[in-house]
Amino acid sequence: MRMKEYEEYKKREAKALLEVEKYNTKEKIINYLPIISILYGISASCYYFPYNLFIINKVKNTERTNYMVKLFITISVVGILFPIIFGSIITITNYILTAVIVLFISLIQIILSFFITDNHNGDLEEYNLKKAWLELKKNKQVINCLAGEFFIGMNICNGALETVMVILILNSFKTNINLGIITSIATLLSILVVKIYGLIYNKRDDKKVIIISSIIPVISLIIFLILKTNTTVIIYKFSYVIFAEILSLVRKIKIFNLSNSKIVNKSNQCEFNAIREVTLNVGRVTGYTLLLLAGLTQSAVVLNIVTIILTLSLLVMSINLTKVKKNNH
């Protein structure tokens, strides 16, 4: 009897030590979160700013839609497969091996980046943000583009609405597994819809697509707020992922074409994209500030209000987007 009690005691002790270790690990991670966030922000800025400029200049405007559709499909497929692969590796082995694999992939990415060559011959004008802005702000397409970037920062492009989606799904289905399944299905459907868009609207005007893609998430949100069932959550999630991806794709095509036109050319591309990135991030900060207020109040009503504001920002963004020409030359 004493032996059984001793074994039970050891089990409880081991479990307690494990919980303490988990707590200490979380505490250590939390302590480094500000530094990690700053480094991540610097890394993302240093990567995507030149990356976008390369895409703008390397891909012709006439080939932009076809290229962006293929790029989206590739990224989406990788986004579905790699979490499954890495999840399996973590389950079978450990986090250290996974980290080594990620590091190896990152090194390959760095090596491949050296093979990308620039197009200009060092004949660009000196960087002058003020001069470029005074010239660019005279153009209505530029102003509408920047207005759209502010709102897209609130919702689609790493915006707060994506976080709201995760909260809603987890509150309804409680586990990360269900979240992953629903997200994967929604992503597969978005790949199909984007492919259809690429086939039909390669060179055609897509104003109707933009309006429809912004209205459907709003309608699904209204249905969700009225009924609030697991089914309406899934409908809202699907409509958001599918049609937000369409809006995101159209936005990139229009912005990149505008950045390679008579309005924005190589003499002011850097300045225009710097202004655009700042506007985009101001939108992100605004969206996450609203989400933070909802978290601080811990009120479902406030969260619903924030969700409504962020979803309606899709509609406002789409109105701005329709005023930017798709085929700028």
ZADO-1210 file (C-alpha; in nm, 4 decimals, padded with zeros to 6 digits):
<atoms>
<atom x="00.0000" y="00.0000" z="00.0000" code="MET" pos="1"/>
<atom x="00.2819" y="00.2368" z="00.0951" code="ARG" pos="2"/>
<atom x="00.4558" y="00.1577" z="-00.2333" code="MET" pos="3"/>
<atom x="00.1462" y="00.2619" z="-00.4292" code="LYS" pos="4"/>
<atom x="00.1143" y="00.5819" z="-00.2251" code="GLU" pos="5"/>
<atom x="00.4823" y="00.6567" z="-00.2881" code="TYR" pos="6"/>
<atom x="00.4405" y="00.6032" z="-00.6630" code="GLU" pos="7"/>
<atom x="00.1341" y="00.8259" z="-00.6661" code="GLU" pos="8"/>
<atom x="00.3242" y="01.0927" z="-00.4750" code="TYR" pos="9"/>
<atom x="00.6118" y="01.0771" z="-00.7270" code="LYS" pos="10"/>
<atom x="00.3669" y="01.1122" z="-01.0157" code="LYS" pos="11"/>
<atom x="00.2087" y="01.4194" z="-00.8554" code="ARG" pos="12"/>
<atom x="00.5543" y="01.5626" z="-00.7866" code="GLU" pos="13"/>
<atom x="00.6668" y="01.5078" z="-01.1459" code="ALA" pos="14"/>
<atom x="00.3459" y="01.6665" z="-01.2762" code="LYS" pos="15"/>
<atom x="00.3896" y="01.9666" z="-01.0470" code="ALA" pos="16"/>
<atom x="00.7516" y="02.0129" z="-01.1605" code="LEU" pos="17"/>
<atom x="00.6385" y="01.9953" z="-01.5236" code="LEU" pos="18"/>
<atom x="00.3741" y="02.2620" z="-01.4656" code="GLU" pos="19"/>
<atom x="00.6305" y="02.4854" z="-01.2917" code="VAL" pos="20"/>
<atom x="00.8694" y="02.4416" z="-01.5847" code="GLU" pos="21"/>
<atom x="00.5927" y="02.5277" z="-01.8325" code="LYS" pos="22"/>
<atom x="00.5073" y="02.8366" z="-01.6302" code="TYR" pos="23"/>
<atom x="00.8698" y="02.9457" z="-01.6103" code="ASN" pos="24"/>
<atom x="00.9124" y="02.8912" z="-01.9847" code="THR" pos="25"/>
<atom x="00.6052" y="03.1021" z="-02.0585" code="LYS" pos="26"/>
<atom x="00.7334" y="03.3723" z="-01.8251" code="GLU" pos="27"/>
<atom x="01.0704" y="03.3746" z="-02.0031" code="LYS" pos="28"/>
<atom x="00.9028" y="03.3976" z="-02.3441" code="ILE" pos="29"/>
<atom x="00.6744" y="03.6804" z="-02.2291" code="ILE" pos="30"/>
<atom x="00.9753" y="03.8744" z="-02.1003" code="ASN" pos="31"/>
<atom x="01.1309" y="03.8649" z="-02.4475" code="TYR" pos="32"/>
<atom x="00.8121" y="03.9363" z="-02.6449" code="LEU" pos="33"/>
<atom x="00.8795" y="04.3146" z="-02.6869" code="PRO" pos="34"/>
<atom x="01.2286" y="04.2468" z="-02.8253" code="ILE" pos="35"/>
<atom x="01.0994" y="03.9652" z="-03.0487" code="ILE" pos="36"/>
<atom x="00.8206" y="04.1926" z="-03.1788" code="SER" pos="37"/>
<atom x="01.0647" y="04.4750" z="-03.2579" code="ILE" pos="38"/>
<atom x="01.3025" y="04.2381" z="-03.4387" code="LEU" pos="39"/>
<atom x="01.0132" y="04.0837" z="-03.6317" code="TYR" pos="40"/>
<atom x="00.8904" y="04.4284" z="-03.7381" code="GLY" pos="41"/>
<atom x="01.2379" y="04.5316" z="-03.8559" code="ILE" pos="42"/>
<atom x="01.2800" y="04.2000" z="-04.0374" code="SER" pos="43"/>
<atom x="00.9426" y="04.2284" z="-04.2147" code="ALA" pos="44"/>
<atom x="01.0122" y="04.5884" z="-04.3213" code="SER" pos="45"/>
<atom x="01.3615" y="04.5104" z="-04.4506" code="CYS" pos="46"/>
<atom x="01.2284" y="04.2107" z="-04.6445" code="TYR" pos="47"/>
<atom x="00.8966" y="04.3211" z="-04.7939" code="TYR" pos="48"/>
<atom x="00.9915" y="04.6762" z="-04.8946" code="PHE" pos="49"/>
<atom x="01.2610" y="04.5713" z="-05.1475" code="PRO" pos="50"/>
<atom x="01.0683" y="04.2510" z="-05.2294" code="TYR" pos="51"/>
<atom x="00.7667" y="04.4539" z="-05.3435" code="ASN" pos="52"/>
<atom x="00.9896" y="04.6827" z="-05.5506" code="LEU" pos="53"/>
<atom x="01.1400" y="04.3787" z="-05.7234" code="PHE" pos="54"/>
<atom x="00.7933" y="04.2436" z="-05.8100" code="ILE" pos="55"/>
<atom x="00.6831" y="04.5862" z="-05.9356" code="ILE" pos="56"/>
<atom x="00.9782" y="04.6174" z="-06.1736" code="ASN" pos="57"/>
<atom x="01.0366" y="04.2543" z="-06.2711" code="LYS" pos="58"/>
<atom x="00.6781" y="04.1741" z="-06.3740" code="VAL" pos="59"/>
<atom x="00.5157" y="04.3610" z="-06.6623" code="LYS" pos="60"/>
<atom x="00.1787" y="04.5222" z="-06.5922" code="ASN" pos="61"/>
<atom x="00.0200" y="04.3164" z="-06.8699" code="THR" pos="62"/>
<atom x="00.1348" y="03.9954" z="-06.6986" code="GLU" pos="63"/>
<atom x="00.0616" y="04.1090" z="-06.3415" code="ARG" pos="64"/>
<atom x="-00.2736" y="03.9336" z="-06.2869" code="THR" pos="65"/>
<atom x="-00.1496" y="03.5990" z="-06.4158" code="ASN" pos="66"/>
<atom x="00.1649" y="03.6226" z="-06.2014" code="TYR" pos="67"/>
<atom x="-00.0161" y="03.7272" z="-05.8828" code="MET" pos="68"/>
<atom x="-00.2729" y="03.4460" z="-05.9186" code="VAL" pos="69"/>
<atom x="00.0051" y="03.1859" z="-05.9532" code="LYS" pos="70"/>
<atom x="00.1933" y="03.3396" z="-05.6596" code="LEU" pos="71"/>
<atom x="-00.1177" y="03.3299" z="-05.4383" code="PHE" pos="72"/>
<atom x="-00.1911" y="02.9658" z="-05.5242" code="ILE" pos="73"/>
<atom x="00.1707" y="02.8639" z="-05.4533" code="THR" pos="74"/>
<atom x="00.1794" y="03.0431" z="-05.1170" code="ILE" pos="75"/>
<atom x="-00.1608" y="02.9014" z="-05.0178" code="SER" pos="76"/>
<atom x="-00.0654" y="02.5416" z="-05.1000" code="VAL" pos="77"/>
<atom x="00.2607" y="02.5768" z="-04.9051" code="VAL" pos="78"/>
<atom x="00.0645" y="02.7376" z="-04.6210" code="GLY" pos="79"/>
<atom x="-00.1604" y="02.4315" z="-04.5983" code="ILE" pos="80"/>
<atom x="00.1078" y="02.1629" z="-04.6353" code="LEU" pos="81"/>
<atom x="00.3891" y="02.2991" z="-04.4185" code="PHE" pos="82"/>
<atom x="00.1919" y="02.3256" z="-04.0902" code="PRO" pos="83"/>
<atom x="00.0956" y="01.9586" z="-04.1357" code="ILE" pos="84"/>
<atom x="00.4565" y="01.8595" z="-04.2100" code="ILE" pos="85"/>
<atom x="00.6047" y="02.0602" z="-03.9234" code="PHE" pos="86"/>
<atom x="00.3318" y="01.9460" z="-03.6868" code="GLY" pos="87"/>
<atom x="00.4200" y="01.5846" z="-03.7673" code="SER" pos="88"/>
<atom x="00.7928" y="01.6528" z="-03.7204" code="ILE" pos="89"/>
<atom x="00.7306" y="01.8163" z="-03.3801" code="ILE" pos="90"/>
<atom x="00.5109" y="01.5246" z="-03.2714" code="THR" pos="91"/>
<atom x="00.7622" y="01.2594" z="-03.3802" code="ILE" pos="92"/>
<atom x="01.0819" y="01.4429" z="-03.2768" code="THR" pos="93"/>
<atom x="01.1122" y="01.7782" z="-03.0978" code="ASN" pos="94"/>
<atom x="01.1125" y="02.1558" z="-03.1423" code="TYR" pos="95"/>
<atom x="01.4915" y="02.1729" z="-03.1808" code="ILE" pos="96"/>
<atom x="01.4944" y="01.9660" z="-03.5010" code="LEU" pos="97"/>
<atom x="01.2077" y="02.1757" z="-03.6363" code="THR" pos="98"/>
<atom x="01.4031" y="02.4932" z="-03.5594" code="ALA" pos="99"/>
<atom x="01.7050" y="02.3533" z="-03.7471" code="VAL" pos="100"/>
<atom x="01.4860" y="02.2767" z="-04.0517" code="ILE" pos="101"/>
<atom x="01.3356" y="02.6277" z="-04.0441" code="VAL" pos="102"/>
<atom x="01.6875" y="02.7752" z="-04.0186" code="LEU" pos="103"/>
<atom x="01.7997" y="02.5668" z="-04.3184" code="PHE" pos="104"/>
<atom x="01.4995" y="02.6871" z="-04.5252" code="ILE" pos="105"/>
<atom x="01.5780" y="03.0471" z="-04.4251" code="SER" pos="106"/>
<atom x="01.9384" y="03.0042" z="-04.5430" code="LEU" pos="107"/>
<atom x="01.8135" y="02.8750" z="-04.8796" code="ILE" pos="108"/>
<atom x="01.5883" y="03.1820" z="-04.9050" code="GLN" pos="109"/>
<atom x="01.8832" y="03.4131" z="-04.8319" code="ILE" pos="110"/>
<atom x="02.1039" y="03.2386" z="-05.0912" code="ILE" pos="111"/>
<atom x="01.8308" y="03.2575" z="-05.3584" code="LEU" pos="112"/>
<atom x="01.7850" y="03.6311" z="-05.2922" code="SER" pos="113"/>
<atom x="02.1389" y="03.6956" z="-05.4214" code="PHE" pos="114"/>
<atom x="02.0338" y="03.5697" z="-05.7648" code="PHE" pos="115"/>
<atom x="01.7723" y="03.8464" z="-05.8012" code="ILE" pos="116"/>
<atom x="01.9243" y="04.1314" z="-05.9997" code="THR" pos="117"/>
<atom x="01.8125" y="04.4929" z="-06.0135" code="ASP" pos="118"/>
<atom x="01.6904" y="04.6590" z="-06.3329" code="ASN" pos="119"/>
<atom x="01.8301" y="05.0110" z="-06.3033" code="HIS" pos="120"/>
<atom x="02.1845" y="05.1244" z="-06.3781" code="ASN" pos="121"/>
<atom x="02.2396" y="05.3556" z="-06.0847" code="GLY" pos="122"/>
<atom x="02.0743" y="05.6508" z="-06.2627" code="ASP" pos="123"/>
<atom x="01.7928" y="05.7051" z="-06.0089" code="LEU" pos="124"/>
<atom x="01.7288" y="06.0395" z="-05.8467" code="GLU" pos="125"/>
<atom x="01.8175" y="06.1035" z="-05.4844" code="GLU" pos="126"/>
<atom x="01.5579" y="05.9848" z="-05.2321" code="TYR" pos="127"/>
<atom x="01.3345" y="06.2828" z="-05.1470" code="ASN" pos="128"/>
<atom x="01.0161" y="06.1925" z="-04.9598" code="LEU" pos="129"/>
<atom x="00.8803" y="06.5477" z="-04.9280" code="LYS" pos="130"/>
<atom x="00.9281" y="06.6332" z="-05.2959" code="LYS" pos="131"/>
<atom x="00.7699" y="06.3052" z="-05.4076" code="ALA" pos="132"/>
<atom x="00.4695" y="06.3474" z="-05.1758" code="TRP" pos="133"/>
<atom x="00.4008" y="06.7037" z="-05.2957" code="LEU" pos="134"/>
<atom x="00.3848" y="06.5677" z="-05.6495" code="GLU" pos="135"/>
<atom x="00.1998" y="06.2415" z="-05.5791" code="LEU" pos="136"/>
<atom x="-00.0779" y="06.3917" z="-05.3646" code="LYS" pos="137"/>
<atom x="-00.2069" y="06.5814" z="-05.6697" code="LYS" pos="138"/>
<atom x="-00.3203" y="06.2533" z="-05.8253" code="ASN" pos="139"/>
<atom x="-00.6595" y="06.1164" z="-05.7170" code="LYS" pos="140"/>
<atom x="-00.5593" y="05.7546" z="-05.7846" code="GLN" pos="141"/>
<atom x="-00.2690" y="05.7877" z="-05.5417" code="VAL" pos="142"/>
<atom x="-00.4942" y="05.9369" z="-05.2709" code="ILE" pos="143"/>
<atom x="-00.7567" y="05.6638" z="-05.3171" code="ASN" pos="144"/>
<atom x="-00.4831" y="05.4009" z="-05.3112" code="CYS" pos="145"/>
<atom x="-00.3451" y="05.5325" z="-04.9808" code="LEU" pos="146"/>
<atom x="-00.6943" y="05.5590" z="-04.8285" code="ALA" pos="147"/>
<atom x="-00.7541" y="05.1976" z="-04.9258" code="GLY" pos="148"/>
<atom x="-00.4204" y="05.0972" z="-04.7706" code="GLU" pos="149"/>
<atom x="-00.5237" y="05.2455" z="-04.4355" code="PHE" pos="150"/>
<atom x="-00.8438" y="05.0401" z="-04.4244" code="PHE" pos="151"/>
<atom x="-00.6807" y="04.7242" z="-04.5593" code="ILE" pos="152"/>
<atom x="-00.4289" y="04.7564" z="-04.2767" code="GLY" pos="153"/>
<atom x="-00.7213" y="04.7400" z="-04.0352" code="MET" pos="154"/>
<atom x="-00.8717" y="04.4249" z="-04.1822" code="ASN" pos="155"/>
<atom x="-00.6959" y="04.2058" z="-04.4395" code="ILE" pos="156"/>
<atom x="-00.3203" y="04.2626" z="-04.4526" code="CYS" pos="157"/>
<atom x="-00.2112" y="04.1174" z="-04.1148" code="ASN" pos="158"/>
<atom x="-00.4888" y="04.3294" z="-03.9679" code="GLY" pos="159"/>
<atom x="-00.6992" y="04.2991" z="-03.6547" code="ALA" pos="160"/>
<atom x="-00.9913" y="04.1357" z="-03.8374" code="LEU" pos="161"/>
<atom x="-00.7795" y="03.8229" z="-03.8908" code="GLU" pos="162"/>
<atom x="-00.7301" y="03.8006" z="-03.5127" code="THR" pos="163"/>
<atom x="-01.1055" y="03.8461" z="-03.4590" code="VAL" pos="164"/>
<atom x="-01.1631" y="03.5486" z="-03.6902" code="MET" pos="165"/>
<atom x="-00.9382" y="03.3311" z="-03.4728" code="VAL" pos="166"/>
<atom x="-01.1165" y="03.4455" z="-03.1535" code="ILE" pos="167"/>
<atom x="-01.4612" y="03.3694" z="-03.2984" code="LEU" pos="168"/>
<atom x="-01.3595" y="03.0213" z="-03.4191" code="ILE" pos="169"/>
<atom x="-01.1865" y="02.9289" z="-03.0909" code="LEU" pos="170"/>
<atom x="-01.4835" y="03.0545" z="-02.8877" code="ASN" pos="171"/>
<atom x="-01.7155" y="02.8387" z="-03.0962" code="SER" pos="172"/>
<atom x="-01.5084" y="02.5214" z="-03.1390" code="PHE" pos="173"/>
<atom x="-01.2620" y="02.5477" z="-02.8458" code="LYS" pos="174"/>
<atom x="-00.9628" y="02.3726" z="-03.0093" code="THR" pos="175"/>
<atom x="-00.6794" y="02.4638" z="-03.2470" code="ASN" pos="176"/>
<atom x="-00.7495" y="02.1457" z="-03.4462" code="ILE" pos="177"/>
<atom x="-01.0951" y="02.2671" z="-03.5506" code="ASN" pos="178"/>
<atom x="-00.9496" y="02.6088" z="-03.6273" code="LEU" pos="179"/>
<atom x="-00.6907" y="02.4461" z="-03.8551" code="GLY" pos="180"/>
<atom x="-00.9479" y="02.2286" z="-04.0340" code="ILE" pos="181"/>
<atom x="-01.1854" y="02.5187" z="-04.1003" code="ILE" pos="182"/>
<atom x="-00.9024" y="02.7483" z="-04.2124" code="THR" pos="183"/>
<atom x="-00.7611" y="02.4822" z="-04.4464" code="SER" pos="184"/>
<atom x="-01.1006" y="02.4216" z="-04.6119" code="ILE" pos="185"/>
<atom x="-01.1557" y="02.7978" z="-04.6487" code="ALA" pos="186"/>
<atom x="-00.8085" y="02.8372" z="-04.8017" code="THR" pos="187"/>
<atom x="-00.8741" y="02.5588" z="-05.0541" code="LEU" pos="188"/>
<atom x="-01.1976" y="02.7304" z="-05.1575" code="LEU" pos="189"/>
<atom x="-01.0170" y="03.0646" z="-05.1863" code="SER" pos="190"/>
<atom x="-00.7580" y="02.9018" z="-05.4184" code="ILE" pos="191"/>
<atom x="-01.0427" y="02.7834" z="-05.6447" code="LEU" pos="192"/>
<atom x="-01.2113" y="03.1267" z="-05.6470" code="VAL" pos="193"/>
<atom x="-00.8820" y="03.3099" z="-05.7148" code="VAL" pos="194"/>
<atom x="-00.8062" y="03.0711" z="-06.0025" code="LYS" pos="195"/>
<atom x="-01.1478" y="03.1448" z="-06.1556" code="ILE" pos="196"/>
<atom x="-01.0825" y="03.5181" z="-06.1103" code="TYR" pos="197"/>
<atom x="-00.7497" y="03.4838" z="-06.2917" code="GLY" pos="198"/>
<atom x="-00.9153" y="03.3067" z="-06.5855" code="LEU" pos="199"/>
<atom x="-01.2064" y="03.5522" z="-06.6236" code="ILE" pos="200"/>
<atom x="-01.0636" y="03.8868" z="-06.5143" code="TYR" pos="201"/>
<atom x="-00.7068" y="03.8669" z="-06.6424" code="ASN" pos="202"/>
<atom x="-00.7452" y="04.1881" z="-06.8439" code="LYS" pos="203"/>
<atom x="-01.1070" y="04.2833" z="-06.7744" code="ARG" pos="204"/>
<atom x="-01.2333" y="04.5528" z="-06.5395" code="ASP" pos="205"/>
<atom x="-01.3133" y="04.4064" z="-06.1966" code="ASP" pos="206"/>
<atom x="-01.5118" y="04.6786" z="-06.0167" code="LYS" pos="207"/>
<atom x="-01.8145" y="04.4499" z="-05.9753" code="LYS" pos="208"/>
<atom x="-01.5936" y="04.1770" z="-05.8249" code="VAL" pos="209"/>
<atom x="-01.4537" y="04.4272" z="-05.5737" code="ILE" pos="210"/>
<atom x="-01.7973" y="04.5466" z="-05.4611" code="ILE" pos="211"/>
<atom x="-01.9412" y="04.1946" z="-05.4341" code="ILE" pos="212"/>
<atom x="-01.6342" y="04.0704" z="-05.2457" code="SER" pos="213"/>
<atom x="-01.6765" y="04.3451" z="-04.9855" code="SER" pos="214"/>
<atom x="-02.0552" y="04.3142" z="-04.9476" code="ILE" pos="215"/>
<atom x="-02.0710" y="03.9357" z="-04.8865" code="ILE" pos="216"/>
<atom x="-01.8586" y="03.9442" z="-04.5641" code="PRO" pos="217"/>
<atom x="-02.0817" y="04.2276" z="-04.4335" code="VAL" pos="218"/>
<atom x="-02.3987" y="04.0243" z="-04.5055" code="ILE" pos="219"/>
<atom x="-02.2506" y="03.7130" z="-04.3406" code="SER" pos="220"/>
<atom x="-02.1563" y="03.9248" z="-04.0359" code="LEU" pos="221"/>
<atom x="-02.5152" y="04.0503" z="-04.0024" code="ILE" pos="222"/>
<atom x="-02.6395" y="03.6888" z="-04.0175" code="ILE" pos="223"/>
<atom x="-02.3834" y="03.5876" z="-03.7540" code="PHE" pos="224"/>
<atom x="-02.4782" y="03.8724" z="-03.5160" code="LEU" pos="225"/>
<atom x="-02.8467" y="03.7800" z="-03.5452" code="ILE" pos="226"/>
<atom x="-02.8184" y="03.4012" z="-03.5073" code="LEU" pos="227"/>
<atom x="-02.4772" y="03.3405" z="-03.3424" code="LYS" pos="228"/>
<atom x="-02.4430" y="02.9706" z="-03.4087" code="THR" pos="229"/>
<atom x="-02.1429" y="02.7579" z="-03.5056" code="ASN" pos="230"/>
<atom x="-02.2771" y="02.7428" z="-03.8599" code="THR" pos="231"/>
<atom x="-02.2977" y="03.1219" z="-03.8951" code="THR" pos="232"/>
<atom x="-01.9430" y="03.1523" z="-03.7551" code="VAL" pos="233"/>
<atom x="-01.8187" y="02.9142" z="-04.0261" code="ILE" pos="234"/>
<atom x="-02.0126" y="03.1048" z="-04.2954" code="ILE" pos="235"/>
<atom x="-01.8572" y="03.4321" z="-04.1783" code="TYR" pos="236"/>
<atom x="-01.5105" y="03.2733" z="-04.1687" code="LYS" pos="237"/>
<atom x="-01.5464" y="03.1280" z="-04.5188" code="PHE" pos="238"/>
<atom x="-01.6844" y="03.4488" z="-04.6692" code="SER" pos="239"/>
<atom x="-01.4079" y="03.6509" z="-04.5060" code="TYR" pos="240"/>
<atom x="-01.1195" y="03.4246" z="-04.6137" code="VAL" pos="241"/>
<atom x="-01.2439" y="03.3727" z="-04.9711" code="ILE" pos="242"/>
<atom x="-01.3550" y="03.7252" z="-05.0570" code="PHE" pos="243"/>
<atom x="-01.0888" y="03.9024" z="-04.8522" code="ALA" pos="244"/>
<atom x="-00.8287" y="03.7123" z="-05.0530" code="GLU" pos="245"/>
<atom x="-00.9912" y="03.8335" z="-05.3748" code="ILE" pos="246"/>
<atom x="-00.9776" y="04.1922" z="-05.2455" code="LEU" pos="247"/>
<atom x="-00.6177" y="04.1483" z="-05.1339" code="SER" pos="248"/>
<atom x="-00.5201" y="04.0093" z="-05.4753" code="LEU" pos="249"/>
<atom x="-00.6948" y="04.2889" z="-05.6678" code="VAL" pos="250"/>
<atom x="-00.5378" y="04.5460" z="-05.4371" code="ARG" pos="251"/>
<atom x="-00.1843" y="04.4144" z="-05.5031" code="LYS" pos="252"/>
<atom x="-00.2403" y="04.4064" z="-05.8796" code="ILE" pos="253"/>
<atom x="-00.3658" y="04.7650" z="-05.8845" code="LYS" pos="254"/>
<atom x="-00.0989" y="04.8993" z="-05.6481" code="ILE" pos="255"/>
<atom x="00.1880" y="04.7296" z="-05.8301" code="PHE" pos="256"/>
<atom x="00.0571" y="04.8428" z="-06.1700" code="ASN" pos="257"/>
<atom x="00.0180" y="05.1981" z="-06.0371" code="LEU" pos="258"/>
<atom x="00.3764" y="05.1794" z="-05.9050" code="SER" pos="259"/>
<atom x="00.4992" y="05.1028" z="-06.2564" code="ASN" pos="260"/>
<atom x="00.3194" y="05.3692" z="-06.4575" code="SER" pos="261"/>
<atom x="00.3426" y="05.7326" z="-06.5677" code="LYS" pos="262"/>
<atom x="00.1939" y="05.8368" z="-06.2323" code="ILE" pos="263"/>
<atom x="00.4457" y="05.6477" z="-06.0191" code="VAL" pos="264"/>
<atom x="00.7710" y="05.5585" z="-06.1920" code="ASN" pos="265"/>
<atom x="01.1263" y="05.4689" z="-06.0983" code="LYS" pos="266"/>
<atom x="01.2017" y="05.8265" z="-05.9936" code="SER" pos="267"/>
<atom x="00.9495" y="05.8125" z="-05.7065" code="ASN" pos="268"/>
<atom x="00.8731" y="05.4412" z="-05.6560" code="GLN" pos="269"/>
<atom x="01.0656" y="05.4167" z="-05.3286" code="CYS" pos="270"/>
<atom x="00.8988" y="05.7265" z="-05.1856" code="GLU" pos="271"/>
<atom x="00.5495" y="05.6148" z="-05.2921" code="PHE" pos="272"/>
<atom x="00.5931" y="05.2679" z="-05.1412" code="ASN" pos="273"/>
<atom x="00.7415" y="05.4153" z="-04.8222" code="ALA" pos="274"/>
<atom x="00.4340" y="05.6383" z="-04.7834" code="ILE" pos="275"/>
<atom x="00.2098" y="05.3418" z="-04.8645" code="ARG" pos="276"/>
<atom x="00.3786" y="05.1180" z="-04.6043" code="GLU" pos="277"/>
<atom x="00.3451" y="05.3860" z="-04.3358" code="VAL" pos="278"/>
<atom x="-00.0251" y="05.4323" z="-04.4191" code="THR" pos="279"/>
<atom x="-00.0786" y="05.0556" z="-04.4135" code="LEU" pos="280"/>
<atom x="00.0829" y="05.0235" z="-04.0699" code="ASN" pos="281"/>
<atom x="-00.1147" y="05.3178" z="-03.9292" code="VAL" pos="282"/>
<atom x="-00.4249" y="05.1209" z="-04.0302" code="GLY" pos="283"/>
<atom x="-00.2897" y="04.8113" z="-03.8532" code="ARG" pos="284"/>
<atom x="-00.2193" y="05.0083" z="-03.5362" code="VAL" pos="285"/>
<atom x="-00.5701" y="05.1574" z="-03.5479" code="THR" pos="286"/>
<atom x="-00.7325" y="04.8161" z="-03.5894" code="GLY" pos="287"/>
<atom x="-00.5325" y="04.6509" z="-03.3121" code="TYR" pos="288"/>
<atom x="-00.5953" y="04.9478" z="-03.0818" code="THR" pos="289"/>
<atom x="-00.9698" y="04.8881" z="-03.1240" code="LEU" pos="290"/>
<atom x="-00.9153" y="04.5179" z="-03.0558" code="LEU" pos="291"/>
<atom x="-00.7082" y="04.6023" z="-02.7468" code="LEU" pos="292"/>
<atom x="-00.9924" y="04.8166" z="-02.6116" code="LEU" pos="293"/>
<atom x="-01.2294" y="04.5222" z="-02.6612" code="ALA" pos="294"/>
<atom x="-00.9847" y="04.2986" z="-02.4720" code="GLY" pos="295"/>
<atom x="-00.9452" y="04.5446" z="-02.1851" code="LEU" pos="296"/>
<atom x="-01.3212" y="04.5802" z="-02.1406" code="THR" pos="297"/>
<atom x="-01.3671" y="04.1995" z="-02.1675" code="GLN" pos="298"/>
<atom x="-01.7081" y="04.2705" z="-02.3128" code="SER" pos="299"/>
<atom x="-01.8694" y="04.0623" z="-02.5864" code="ALA" pos="300"/>
<atom x="-02.0726" y="04.3676" z="-02.6902" code="VAL" pos="301"/>
<atom x="-01.7584" y="04.5776" z="-02.7429" code="VAL" pos="302"/>
<atom x="-01.5979" y="04.2910" z="-02.9374" code="LEU" pos="303"/>
<atom x="-01.9072" y="04.2753" z="-03.1619" code="ASN" pos="304"/>
<atom x="-01.8869" y="04.6519" z="-03.2208" code="ILE" pos="305"/>
<atom x="-01.5167" y="04.6257" z="-03.3109" code="VAL" pos="306"/>
<atom x="-01.5945" y="04.3326" z="-03.5445" code="THR" pos="307"/>
<atom x="-01.8631" y="04.5429" z="-03.7169" code="ILE" pos="308"/>
<atom x="-01.6252" y="04.8396" z="-03.7595" code="ILE" pos="309"/>
<atom x="-01.3462" y="04.6214" z="-03.8986" code="LEU" pos="310"/>
<atom x="-01.5796" y="04.4386" z="-04.1374" code="THR" pos="311"/>
<atom x="-01.7373" y="04.7635" z="-04.2619" code="LEU" pos="312"/>
<atom x="-01.3850" y="04.8916" z="-04.3273" code="SER" pos="313"/>
<atom x="-01.3734" y="04.6257" z="-04.6034" code="LEU" pos="314"/>
<atom x="-01.6602" y="04.8043" z="-04.7762" code="LEU" pos="315"/>
<atom x="-01.4960" y="05.1472" z="-04.7415" code="VAL" pos="316"/>
<atom x="-01.1653" y="05.0063" z="-04.8665" code="MET" pos="317"/>
<atom x="-01.3340" y="04.8523" z="-05.1720" code="SER" pos="318"/>
<atom x="-01.4884" y="05.1885" z="-05.2678" code="ILE" pos="319"/>
<atom x="-01.1407" y="05.3437" z="-05.2686" code="ASN" pos="320"/>
<atom x="-01.0041" y="05.0466" z="-05.4621" code="LEU" pos="321"/>
<atom x="-01.2601" y="05.0831" z="-05.7441" code="THR" pos="322"/>
<atom x="-01.1262" y="05.4343" z="-05.8057" code="LYS" pos="323"/>
<atom x="-00.7761" y="05.3011" z="-05.8813" code="VAL" pos="324"/>
<atom x="-00.7337" y="05.1825" z="-06.2405" code="LYS" pos="325"/>
<atom x="-00.6285" y="04.8225" z="-06.2919" code="LYS" pos="326"/>
<atom x="-00.4367" y="04.8771" z="-06.6146" code="ASN" pos="327"/>
<atom x="-00.2212" y="05.1812" z="-06.5456" code="ASN" pos="328"/>
<atom x="00.0546" y="05.2319" z="-06.8029" code="HIS" pos="329"/>
</atoms>
